[in-house]
Amino acid sequence: MKTVNFFIVGAPKAGTTSLYHYLNEYSEIEMSSLKEPNFFSDKALQDQKLYYKKKRIKTIEEYHALFEKDGKVLRGEASVSYLFYNDVPKSIFKYNSSAKIIIMIRNPIDRAFSHYLMDYNLGLIKDSFDEIVYNLSKDDKANLFFQQYIELGQYTKQIKRYKEVFPKDNIYIVDYDDFKNETSTVVHNITKFLGVVQNPNYDFSKKHNIYRTPRNVIIRNIYSFPIIRQFLSRFLSDEFRHLFKNLLFHSDTKPKISEKTRHYLKQHFDHDIRLLSKLLNKDFTKWTK
C-alpha cells in the first residue's frame, strides 16, 4: 500500500508552494499531483464552510490515487490547512506514526498581508486589509477572514500541537527569511532531514506563486467564481494553466501595509512571538523590531 511519508503542513504564504515544486524535482521524492489535498483537514474545512472551494479528497483511495509512482519513493504533500486545525496532528500520526513534518513560518504581519492580497486578487474579498484587522468588516465571512489573516499567524499553539504528538526529530521548522535568502542550502537541509541523498541539477532561484494582480476588474470578478478556478486546476495541464493565468494576471508593484497598522499588528503578535521564541529556542522578535 502507498503511504505518504512527509507533510508540509503550513503556514500559508510562507514558501510552501516553492518548496513543494523544489522537492518534486528529486527523483527519490514524489509530491501529490494535487498540491493541497487537505485530506486530514477536510471535515474541519467543511464544518467552517471555508470559502476557497477546492477539490475535495474524501477517501483514502482518492488520497493515495494522487501518487502514481510505485516502489521505493518518498511521498509528500503540502496542505497548509494542516497547521491550524486541532485534530490534524493526531490524524496524521494515526495514519503514519513515522511521518516527517515540515513547518514553514514567516513574519506573521507580512504573511497576513500577503494572504489578504492573494484573496483580494482572487476576488474573494472586497474589504480593505484594515477593515479586517480592526474588526470593521460587515461581511458575513469577516470572522473567517480574520482567522485566515491574523489567527493563522499565531504559531505557538499550532506548532505545540505537533510537538505534543510527534517526536522532535520528526519535525523540521523552516524560517521563511532563511528559505528566501539561502534557498538551496535550506532545501538541501530539508532533504537531509527526509533522508534523500541525490541532489538534482535545479535552479532554486526560480520563484513560484509570485505576486500578480488581475489585469482588470472584470477578470477579478470572473475569477472569483470557484467553478472557474476549479476548471483551471482540474482540466488544464500545468503548461496551459500557466499560459492562461498569464493572460488574466500581470506582475505589479506590491502594495504596502500602513505604518499605523503594522505597528498595531506588532503589538498584537508580540506575546505569541515571544512564546514562539522560547518554544523553538530561536529569537523571532526580529519580526516586531
VOGU-3710 file (C-alpha; in Angstrom, 3 decimals, decimal comma):
1> mktvnffivg> 0,000/0,000/0,000  1,194/3,507/-0,779  1,987/5,577/2,301  2,635/9,305/2,474  5,913/9,835/4,313  6,079/13,582/4,925  3,794/16,579/5,167  4,407/20,280/4,584  1,689/21,500/6,944  1,938/25,280/6,566
11> apkagttsly> 1,876/28,097/7,178  0,115/29,641/4,165  2,145/32,246/2,247  5,387/31,107/3,862  7,062/29,438/0,880  5,197/26,124/0,840  4,392/26,267/-2,888  8,029/26,837/-3,826  9,198/24,045/-1,524  6,570/21,704/-2,998
21> hylneyseie> 7,944/22,322/-6,504  11,584/22,129/-5,444  11,132/18,773/-3,707  9,239/17,407/-6,684  12,452/17,751/-8,716  14,109/14,963/-6,706  13,873/11,506/-8,259  13,594/9,978/-4,782  10,521/12,093/-3,974  7,001/12,163/-5,354
31> msslkepnff> 4,781/15,049/-4,344  0,996/14,632/-4,603  -0,431/15,550/-8,017  -2,795/17,934/-6,207  -0,657/20,346/-4,206  -3,134/20,751/-1,329  -5,259/17,603/-0,847  -6,464/18,792/2,591  -7,404/15,174/3,267  -6,764/15,298/7,027
41> sdkalqdqkl> -8,472/18,676/7,441  -11,453/18,052/5,147  -14,045/17,783/7,930  -12,822/20,967/9,640  -12,868/22,875/6,355  -16,388/21,673/5,576  -17,615/22,477/9,097  -16,299/26,018/8,736  -17,590/26,384/5,181  -14,272/27,924/4,220
51> yykkkrikti> -14,616/29,931/1,049  -11,825/28,561/-1,169  -13,990/25,712/-2,567  -11,095/23,488/-3,557  -11,447/19,966/-4,883  -12,282/17,597/-2,029  -10,321/14,410/-1,408  -12,723/12,448/0,789  -11,487/8,850/0,813  -8,142/7,182/1,422
61> eeyhalfekd> -8,395/5,686/-2,067  -8,735/9,138/-3,614  -5,858/10,330/-1,460  -3,470/7,559/-2,471  -4,503/7,974/-6,129  -2,712/11,345/-6,041  0,540/9,366/-6,105  1,387/7,390/-9,240  4,872/6,026/-8,626  5,329/2,522/-7,247
71> gkvlrgeasv> 8,302/1,113/-5,413  10,694/2,800/-3,032  9,976/6,513/-3,150  9,276/9,161/-0,540  5,781/10,570/-0,921  4,892/14,019/0,322  2,174/16,626/0,158  1,678/20,259/1,136  -1,669/21,182/2,698  -1,282/24,469/4,550
81> sylfyndvpk> -4,574/23,994/6,417  -2,965/21,193/8,451  -1,172/23,588/10,796  -4,237/25,403/12,089  -6,828/22,737/12,871  -6,666/20,974/16,245  -7,218/17,350/15,281  -4,913/17,153/12,264  -1,643/16,211/14,053  -3,308/13,212/15,723
91> sifkynssak> -4,986/12,198/12,458  -1,679/12,247/10,596  0,028/10,341/13,417  -2,716/7,710/13,347  -2,194/7,373/9,601  1,637/7,260/9,783  3,330/7,499/13,167  6,736/7,777/11,461  5,733/10,732/9,286  8,069/13,700/8,948
101> iiimirnpid> 6,511/17,133/9,470  7,781/20,332/7,823  6,510/23,634/9,215  7,313/26,900/7,439  6,807/30,152/9,345  7,045/33,765/8,265  6,786/37,166/9,897  3,061/36,977/10,783  2,418/40,572/9,686  3,883/40,081/6,223
111> rafshylmdy> 2,229/36,663/5,993  -1,162/38,156/6,894  -0,929/40,902/4,283  0,317/38,511/1,604  -2,606/36,174/2,359  -5,028/39,099/2,151  -3,607/40,253/-1,198  -3,979/36,743/-2,602  -7,653/36,595/-1,595  -8,285/40,146/-2,813
121> nlglikdsfd> -6,745/39,430/-6,216  -8,863/36,275/-6,482  -11,967/38,386/-5,893  -12,727/36,575/-2,637  -12,776/39,715/-0,506  -13,762/43,322/-1,161  -12,943/44,817/2,243  -9,673/46,591/2,897  -6,997/44,903/4,983  -7,525/47,478/7,739
131> eivynlskdd> -11,251/46,721/7,913  -10,426/43,085/8,690  -7,631/43,873/11,142  -9,703/46,378/13,147  -12,883/44,260/13,006  -14,786/46,857/10,960  -15,942/44,479/8,231  -19,663/43,838/7,754  -19,037/40,830/5,515  -20,684/37,544/6,551
141> kanlffqqyi> -17,249/35,922/6,292  -15,464/38,539/8,424  -14,635/36,001/11,156  -13,116/33,638/8,604  -11,106/36,467/7,051  -9,750/37,396/10,497  -8,895/33,743/11,102  -7,100/33,385/7,765  -5,043/36,567/8,015  -4,461/37,026/11,734
151> elgqytkqik> -5,091/33,837/13,718  -3,106/31,649/11,312  -0,060/33,762/12,168  -0,212/32,913/15,878  2,093/29,947/15,506  2,911/28,849/19,060  -0,194/26,775/19,841  -0,254/25,356/16,336  3,344/24,124/16,495  2,881/22,891/20,063
161> rykevfpkdn> 0,169/20,506/18,893  2,641/18,805/16,567  5,386/18,731/19,193  2,968/17,026/21,599  2,237/14,259/19,075  5,413/13,704/17,029  8,990/13,113/18,252  11,100/16,266/17,939  13,360/14,559/15,381  10,346/14,201/13,085
171> iyivdyddfk> 9,624/17,940/12,962  11,569/20,465/10,891  10,915/24,196/11,254  11,762/26,490/8,340  12,196/30,241/8,809  10,886/31,913/5,646  13,681/34,517/5,779  16,303/31,755/5,634  14,372/29,974/2,906  14,180/33,144/0,812
181> netstvvhni> 17,793/34,210/1,287  19,551/30,827/1,254  17,125/28,680/-0,721  19,466/25,949/-1,974  21,029/25,477/1,486  17,658/25,251/3,229  16,273/22,817/0,633  19,416/20,692/0,990  18,947/20,607/4,784  15,305/19,611/4,357
191> tkflgvvqnp> 16,209/16,744/2,021  18,792/15,564/4,554  16,023/15,629/7,172  13,916/13,490/4,841  16,793/11,091/4,162  17,248/11,993/0,495  20,741/11,596/-0,949  20,634/12,713/-4,583  20,736/16,396/-5,477  19,066/17,483/-8,732
201> nydfskkhni> 20,618/19,972/-11,115  17,950/22,570/-10,438  17,761/26,354/-10,385  16,464/27,125/-6,897  16,212/30,809/-7,754  13,052/30,044/-9,762  10,101/31,656/-7,985  6,647/30,158/-7,559  3,379/31,781/-6,512  4,755/35,292/-7,089
211> yrtprnviir> 2,608/38,402/-6,591  0,417/39,262/-9,562  -2,854/41,130/-9,978  -5,817/40,679/-12,356  -5,497/42,798/-15,484  -8,851/44,484/-14,790  -11,910/44,445/-12,520  -13,877/42,202/-14,888  -11,213/39,478/-14,690  -11,141/39,773/-10,881
221> niysfpiirq> -14,912/39,295/-10,724  -14,888/36,350/-13,145  -12,017/34,627/-11,363  -13,839/34,932/-8,030  -16,198/32,130/-9,117  -14,938/28,791/-7,697  -16,039/26,907/-10,830  -13,558/28,919/-12,935  -10,649/28,163/-10,602  -11,679/24,502/-10,367
231> flsrflsdef> -11,757/24,241/-14,154  -8,214/25,608/-14,373  -6,866/23,223/-11,748  -8,710/20,081/-12,896  -8,841/20,155/-16,660  -5,819/22,121/-17,864  -2,235/20,903/-17,847  0,316/22,872/-15,829  1,623/24,431/-19,043  -1,766/25,593/-20,315
241> rhlfknllfh> -2,831/26,729/-16,838  0,319/28,845/-16,628  -0,345/30,377/-20,067  -4,000/31,053/-19,211  -3,101/32,756/-15,931  -0,563/34,912/-17,739  -3,401/36,178/-19,919  -5,514/37,027/-16,861  -2,877/38,338/-14,457  0,187/40,523/-14,702
251> sdtkpkisek> 3,072/41,461/-12,425  2,519/44,609/-10,433  4,030/46,619/-7,611  3,043/45,041/-4,336  1,050/47,338/-2,013  2,331/48,046/1,471  0,751/47,978/4,910  0,295/51,366/6,538  2,768/52,121/9,324  -0,142/52,532/11,747
261> trhylkqhfd> -1,473/49,036/11,009  1,984/47,457/11,046  2,601/48,979/14,486  -0,798/47,728/15,696  -0,055/44,197/14,470  3,397/44,221/16,052  1,680/44,757/19,390  -0,964/42,152/18,577  1,563/39,425/17,724  4,250/40,401/20,264
271> hdirllskll> 3,215/37,992/23,031  2,874/34,994/20,743  6,220/35,746/19,080  7,933/35,737/22,468  6,296/32,414/23,340  7,366/31,034/19,972  10,957/32,134/20,549  11,011/30,160/23,807  9,301/27,139/22,279  11,742/26,863/19,360
281> nkdftkwtk> 14,783/28,272/21,177  15,288/30,868/18,454  14,809/34,622/18,616  11,906/35,658/16,403  11,488/39,101/17,971  13,166/40,412/14,786  9,609/40,369/13,407  8,473/43,111/15,788  11,590/45,266/15,745
//
